[in-house]
Amino acid sequence: MTFKGRWSAAIGAGVCALLVALWSSAVGLKDSGTDVTAAPEVLYAPEDKPADRLVALYQGARHTIYLATYGLTYPPVVRALIAAKKRGVEVRVITDRGKLDDRNQRAALETLRLAGVPIKVNRHDGLMHMKQVVVDDRVNTSGSMNQTSSAAFYNDERLDILHDAASTLRAKEKFLKMWDDHTRYQDW
């Protein structure tokens, strides 16, 4: 291969590398190994079975599950949270005090509490209407979906699963701020 041919090949390889770097930057990928940002997962209930995806996230948790949800009655979710707690995962739940009047919600929360999961409820006048989970500082969820049987099987719901560090950190900070706010939230 001539010098001109080698030079052309080197330029071509450099251009390709530059294009890959630009593309990666545009879609949110980082070259830091484990800090790769994947596209969000957007799941709709009932057809995409987002509740089952939540169960899988809980089953894969290694360190923490921070759950803030208005409704929590779906038995597979409750079982997955208890199993995570038994594996040594730190599991915390914040929910709405008004939902304590729901027989199924109260039963789910009592089951979690008996397993050692700490639970807080709002004491302020508004609803604790958030539907968010942070798992292991690596993924967080958002959307309209409560973690209930109705949401899993009947309702039109949306669950977004976000794999980026910035939104996960922000979601964790919000959860912990709520958790530590003894004026607006109390132990249940």
Secondary structure in CASP SS format (residue, H / E / C, confidence):
PFRMAT SS
TARGET T0000
AUTHOR 0000-0000-0000
METHOD secondary structure of the structure
MODEL  1
M C 1.00
T C 1.00
F H 1.00
K H 1.00
G H 1.00
R H 1.00
W H 1.00
S H 1.00
A H 1.00
A H 1.00
I H 1.00
G H 1.00
A H 1.00
G H 1.00
V H 1.00
C H 1.00
A H 1.00
L H 1.00
L H 1.00
V H 1.00
A H 1.00
L H 1.00
W H 1.00
S H 1.00
S H 1.00
A H 1.00
V H 1.00
G C 1.00
L C 1.00
K C 1.00
D C 1.00
S C 1.00
G C 1.00
T C 1.00
D C 1.00
V C 1.00
T C 1.00
A C 1.00
A C 1.00
P C 1.00
E E 1.00
V E 1.00
L E 1.00
Y E 1.00
A E 1.00
P C 1.00
E C 1.00
D C 1.00
K C 1.00
P H 1.00
A H 1.00
D H 1.00
R H 1.00
L H 1.00
V H 1.00
A H 1.00
L H 1.00
Y H 1.00
Q H 1.00
G H 1.00
A C 1.00
R C 1.00
H C 1.00
T E 1.00
I E 1.00
Y E 1.00
L E 1.00
A E 1.00
T E 1.00
Y C 1.00
G C 1.00
L E 1.00
T C 1.00
Y C 1.00
P H 1.00
P H 1.00
V H 1.00
V H 1.00
R H 1.00
A H 1.00
L H 1.00
I H 1.00
A H 1.00
A H 1.00
K H 1.00
K H 1.00
R C 1.00
G C 1.00
V C 1.00
E E 1.00
V E 1.00
R E 1.00
V E 1.00
I E 1.00
T E 1.00
D C 1.00
R H 1.00
G H 1.00
K H 1.00
L H 1.00
D H 1.00
D C 1.00
R H 1.00
N H 1.00
Q H 1.00
R H 1.00
A H 1.00
A H 1.00
L H 1.00
E H 1.00
T H 1.00
L H 1.00
R H 1.00
L H 1.00
A C 1.00
G C 1.00
V C 1.00
P C 1.00
I E 1.00
K E 1.00
V E 1.00
N E 1.00
R C 1.00
H C 1.00
D C 1.00
G C 1.00
L C 1.00
M C 1.00
H C 1.00
M C 1.00
K E 1.00
Q E 1.00
V E 1.00
V E 1.00
V E 1.00
D C 1.00
D C 1.00
R C 1.00
V E 1.00
N E 1.00
T E 1.00
S E 1.00
G E 1.00
S C 1.00
M C 1.00
N C 1.00
Q E 1.00
T C 1.00
S H 1.00
S H 1.00
A H 1.00
A H 1.00
F H 1.00
Y C 1.00
N C 1.00
D C 1.00
E E 1.00
R E 1.00
L E 1.00
D E 1.00
I E 1.00
L E 1.00
H C 1.00
D C 1.00
A H 1.00
A H 1.00
S H 1.00
T H 1.00
L H 1.00
R H 1.00
A H 1.00
K H 1.00
E H 1.00
K H 1.00
F H 1.00
L H 1.00
K H 1.00
M H 1.00
W H 1.00
D H 1.00
D C 1.00
H C 1.00
T C 1.00
R C 1.00
Y E 1.00
Q E 1.00
D E 1.00
W C 1.00
END
